[in-house]
Each structure stands twice: as C-alpha cells, then as structure tokens.
C-alpha cells in the first residue's frame, strides 16, 4: 500500500500548499500586519486556495461552465 495516495489526503495537501503560498503573499504585501489583518489574510487565502483547487480540477477534467440563459453554445 506504500506509494498510494488517498484522494482526500492529496486534496488536503494541495489546499495546504495553496493556502501557505497565498497567505505568504498576503503577509509580504501587507505593510504592518496586526492580528485582524492576519485573520483576514488567512481567510482570504483559504478562499483563494479553494478556488484555485476547483479551477485546477476543472481544467484537468476539461469541464467548462454551462452557457447561461440567453447565451448560445458553440459546438
């Protein structure tokens, strides 16, 4: 069973890496981080990590957003 990575573990690692990268970027760009700014940055980084994972998965599967009402689908 060595070498086998469970999908939930892989997802958790991917989210953690995205979160760390985005939170680090936030801290670099903030002029004087205090407790509130760190909390907001951590939350924004979490939302960004979730969005990045969803975008990467959508790109990997080739799924595209459906056309909304009034939009034509091209084939």
Residue pairs with C-beta under 8 A, 6 or more apart in sequence:
11 53
14 53
14 56
15 49
15 50
15 53
16 49
18 45
18 48
18 49
18 52
18 53
19 42
19 45
19 46
19 48
19 49
22 44
22 45
22 48
22 49
22 52
23 41
23 42
23 45
26 41
26 44
26 45
27 33
27 38
27 41
30 37
30 41
33 41
58 64
67 73
